[in-house]
Amino acid sequence: MKESVILQITIFSMMALGFGIRRGGLVTHQGQRDLTNLVLYLILPANIVTSFLADFDPALLRDCLVILMISVVIQILCYFCSRLLYRHQPEDRKKNLIYATICPNGGFLGNPVADGVYGSTGLMLASIYLIPQRIMMWSEGLAIYSETQDRKAILKKVLTHPCVIACAVGLVLFLTRVSMPDVILTPLKTLGRCNTALSMLVIGMILAEADLRTVLDKTIVRFTLHRLVLIPLVIYAVLRLLPVSGLVRGVSVILAAMPAGATTSMLAAKYDRDPAFAAKLVAFSTLFSLPAIVLWTWIVRL
């Protein structure tokens, strides 16, 4: 319990620091974008690869397969539920709400939390869990905004995504038990250790760009309750009834309790789909994800 409290304080402190840095002008909007890319394309993949460097354990391999199947089911359910819940919203708002429901912020926020709560094994399972979500992000997610679906382009996006490549490399290392030379392993581990701090700084910077006085909107509040409370609650209740390990259940619930992903506002801006609403959606749900994460990390460890 003490470790969980320290983790939450650390996460909050890093986000507050990112907020202050961005509001203080030490980092520009372009600088924030560059830092986001640095985390997404270098720091996080390095962290994912090293998370797979555990002793081969058939039970752990089984957990990887189980959490992959759980994630697929969750993605399907979230997609159809979002289509049903927000069907009466204006078209542009509906697109943002559907995308934010099926593509929460599991990479930037979920991975560091899973790593902090469960260590490298938790990060490994979180990385596996996020594979179906990344596929959905680059396929149906893009189609929601662009209304086009180039299958070859989608396949290329998925297969060349750094985090997906990192999962594949890590899984090969895990299954073959090939030892990395220290000259490669040490830099990877050093980069990976930066993940939590830099990811939380980026989240804080995203919050700093929103006018928090204008984000109160009943639709946004409703979405936040669905995303941070209802969805993880249903998943937790169902998994408590199934013969899955506590680790799989905990990681699944934590990753399901994530706010709207930052790509929601990026894609909304790119395709001119009410970007102001999308930015508020990300900011409000991210702000309230702090107490939600504290609550869910406590519940899953009971």
C-alpha positions in Angstrom: 0.0 0.0 0.0 2.8 2.4 0.9 4.5 1.8 -2.5 1.1 2.5 -4.3 0.8 5.8 -2.4 4.4 6.8 -3.3 3.7 5.9 -7.0 0.6 8.1 -7.1 2.4 11.0 -5.5 5.2 10.6 -8.0 2.8 10.5 -11.0 1.0 13.6 -9.7 4.2 15.5 -9.1 5.6 14.8 -12.6 2.3 15.9 -14.2 2.2 19.0 -12.0 5.8 19.7 -13.1 4.9 19.3 -16.8 1.9 21.6 -16.3 4.1 24.3 -14.7 6.8 23.9 -17.4 4.3 24.4 -20.2 2.4 27.2 -18.5 5.7 28.9 -17.7 6.8 28.9 -21.3 9.9 26.8 -20.8 8.6 24.3 -23.4 6.7 25.5 -26.5 3.8 23.6 -28.2 6.3 22.3 -30.8 8.7 21.3 -28.0 5.8 19.3 -26.4 5.1 17.6 -29.8 8.8 16.7 -30.1 8.9 15.3 -26.5 5.8 13.3 -27.3 7.5 11.8 -30.3 10.6 11.0 -28.3 8.6 9.1 -25.7 6.5 7.3 -28.3 9.3 6.3 -30.8 12.3 5.7 -28.5 11.7 5.7 -24.7 8.6 3.6 -24.5 9.8 1.0 -27.1 13.0 0.6 -25.1 11.0 0.1 -21.9 8.8 -2.5 -23.6 11.7 -4.6 -24.9 13.4 -4.7 -21.5 10.1 -5.6 -19.8 10.2 -8.9 -21.7 13.6 -9.9 -20.3 12.3 -12.2 -17.7 12.9 -15.9 -17.1 10.7 -18.1 -19.2 7.7 -19.1 -17.3 4.8 -21.1 -18.9 2.3 -19.4 -16.5 3.5 -16.0 -17.6 3.2 -17.0 -21.3 -0.4 -18.1 -20.5 -1.1 -14.8 -18.9 0.1 -13.0 -22.0 -2.3 -15.0 -24.2 -5.2 -14.5 -21.8 -4.7 -10.7 -21.5 -4.5 -10.5 -25.3 -7.9 -12.2 -25.6 -9.4 -10.1 -22.9 -8.2 -6.9 -24.7 -9.7 -8.0 -28.0 -13.1 -8.6 -26.3 -12.8 -5.2 -24.5 -12.1 -3.4 -27.7 -15.1 -4.9 -29.4 -17.4 -4.1 -26.5 -16.1 -0.6 -26.2 -16.7 0.1 -29.9 -20.3 -1.1 -29.9 -21.1 0.6 -26.6 -19.7 3.9 -27.8 -21.8 3.7 -30.9 -24.9 3.1 -28.8 -24.2 5.6 -26.0 -23.4 8.6 -28.2 -25.6 8.0 -31.1 -27.7 11.2 -30.5 -24.7 13.5 -30.3 -23.8 15.9 -33.1 -21.7 14.2 -35.7 -18.3 15.7 -35.0 -18.8 15.3 -31.2 -19.9 11.7 -31.8 -16.7 10.9 -33.7 -14.5 12.3 -30.9 -16.5 10.4 -28.2 -16.3 7.1 -30.1 -12.6 7.4 -30.8 -11.8 8.4 -27.2 -13.8 5.4 -25.9 -12.0 2.8 -28.0 -8.5 4.5 -27.9 -7.8 5.7 -24.3 -4.4 6.8 -23.1 -3.0 3.4 -22.3 0.4 4.0 -23.8 1.5 7.2 -22.1 -0.4 6.8 -18.9 -1.3 3.1 -18.6 2.1 1.7 -19.2 3.9 3.7 -16.5 1.1 2.9 -14.0 1.2 -0.8 -14.7 5.0 -0.7 -14.5 4.8 1.1 -11.1 2.2 -1.1 -9.6 3.3 -4.5 -10.9 6.9 -4.0 -12.1 8.4 -5.2 -15.4 5.9 -8.1 -15.6 3.0 -5.7 -15.4 4.5 -3.6 -18.1 5.0 -6.7 -20.3 1.3 -7.6 -19.9 0.3 -4.0 -20.5 2.2 -4.0 -23.7 0.5 -7.1 -24.9 -2.9 -5.7 -23.8 -2.3 -2.6 -25.9 -1.7 -4.4 -29.2 -5.4 -4.7 -30.2 -5.9 -1.1 -29.1 -3.1 0.1 -31.4 -4.6 -1.9 -34.3 -8.0 -0.4 -33.6 -6.4 3.1 -33.4 -4.8 2.9 -36.8 -7.7 1.1 -38.5 -11.2 1.9 -37.3 -9.9 4.9 -35.3 -8.6 6.7 -38.4 -11.6 5.6 -40.4 -13.9 7.4 -37.8 -12.3 10.7 -38.7 -11.2 10.3 -42.3 -14.1 8.1 -43.4 -11.7 6.2 -45.6 -10.0 2.8 -45.0 -6.9 1.9 -47.0 -6.1 -1.6 -45.8 -2.5 -1.6 -47.0 -1.9 1.7 -45.3 -3.5 0.4 -42.1 -1.4 -2.8 -42.1 1.8 -0.7 -42.7 0.9 1.6 -39.8 0.3 -1.3 -37.4 3.3 -3.3 -38.4 5.8 -0.4 -38.4 4.6 1.2 -35.1 7.6 1.3 -32.8 5.6 -0.1 -29.8 4.3 -3.1 -31.8 7.8 -3.8 -33.1 9.1 -3.6 -29.5 6.5 -6.1 -28.4 7.5 -8.5 -31.2 11.2 -8.2 -30.4 10.6 -8.6 -26.7 8.4 -11.6 -27.2 11.1 -13.3 -29.4 13.7 -12.6 -26.7 11.3 -14.0 -24.0 10.5 -17.2 -26.0 14.0 -17.9 -27.2 15.8 -16.8 -24.0 18.5 -15.1 -26.1 20.7 -12.9 -23.9 21.4 -9.4 -25.0 25.0 -8.2 -24.8 25.4 -5.5 -22.1 26.6 -3.0 -24.6 23.0 -3.0 -26.0 21.0 -4.0 -22.8 22.4 -1.2 -20.6 21.5 1.7 -22.9 18.0 0.2 -23.4 17.4 -0.1 -19.7 18.7 3.4 -19.1 16.3 4.8 -21.8 13.4 2.7 -20.4 13.8 4.2 -16.9 12.9 7.6 -18.3 9.5 6.4 -19.4 7.4 7.3 -16.4 8.9 10.7 -15.8 8.7 11.9 -19.4 5.3 10.4 -20.0 3.8 12.2 -17.0 5.5 15.4 -18.0 3.8 15.2 -21.4 0.4 14.6 -19.8 0.9 17.6 -17.6 1.8 19.7 -20.7 -1.4 18.6 -22.4 -3.4 19.7 -19.4 -1.6 23.1 -19.4 -2.8 23.8 -23.0 -6.5 23.5 -22.1 -8.6 26.2 -20.4 -9.9 24.2 -17.5 -12.5 26.8 -16.7 -14.4 25.9 -19.8 -14.2 22.2 -19.8 -17.3 21.5 -17.7 -19.8 20.0 -20.1 -22.4 17.4 -19.3 -21.4 15.3 -22.2 -17.8 15.4 -21.2 -18.7 14.5 -17.6 -20.8 11.6 -18.9 -18.0 10.4 -21.0 -15.5 10.6 -18.1 -17.8 8.6 -15.9 -18.1 5.9 -18.6 -14.4 5.8 -19.4 -13.0 6.0 -15.8 -15.7 4.3 -13.7 -18.3 2.2 -15.6 -16.0 0.4 -18.1 -13.3 -0.7 -15.6 -16.1 -1.6 -13.1 -17.7 -4.0 -15.5 -14.4 -5.5 -16.5 -13.4 -5.9 -12.8 -16.7 -7.6 -11.9 -16.5 -10.0 -14.9 -12.9 -10.9 -14.4 -13.5 -11.6 -10.7 -15.8 -14.4 -11.8 -13.3 -15.9 -14.3 -10.3 -18.1 -13.5 -7.6 -15.4 -14.4 -4.6 -14.4 -12.3 -4.7 -11.4 -10.1 -2.0 -9.9 -12.2 -4.0 -10.2 -15.4 -7.1 -8.8 -13.8 -5.2 -5.9 -12.2 -3.5 -4.9 -15.4 -6.7 -5.2 -17.5 -8.7 -3.0 -15.1 -5.9 -0.4 -14.8 -5.5 -0.2 -18.6 -9.3 0.0 -19.0 -9.5 2.9 -16.6 -7.6 5.4 -18.7 -8.8 8.8 -20.0 -9.1 9.9 -23.6 -5.9 9.6 -25.5 -4.0 12.7 -26.7 -4.4 11.5 -30.3 -8.2 12.3 -29.9 -7.4 16.1 -30.1 -4.7 15.6 -32.7 -6.9 13.8 -35.1 -9.9 16.1 -34.4 -7.6 19.1 -35.3 -6.2 17.3 -38.4 -9.7 16.5 -39.8 -11.5 19.6 -38.4 -13.9 17.6 -36.3 -14.6 20.0 -33.4 -11.0 20.1 -32.1 -12.0 22.4 -29.2 -14.4 19.8 -27.8 -11.8 17.1 -28.3 -9.2 19.1 -26.4 -11.6 19.6 -23.5 -12.5 15.9 -23.6 -8.8 14.9 -23.2 -8.1 17.6 -20.5 -11.2 16.9 -18.3 -10.9 13.1 -18.4 -7.1 13.2 -17.8 -7.6 15.5 -14.8 -10.1 13.2 -13.2 -8.1 10.1 -14.1 -5.8 11.0 -11.2 -8.2 10.1 -8.4 -9.6 7.3 -10.6 -6.2 5.7 -11.0 -5.6 5.9 -7.2 -8.9 4.2 -6.6 -8.5 1.4 -9.1 -4.9 0.6 -8.2 -6.1 0.2 -4.6 -9.1 -2.0 -5.6 -7.2 -4.4 -7.8 -4.6 -5.0 -5.1 -7.2 -6.0 -2.4 
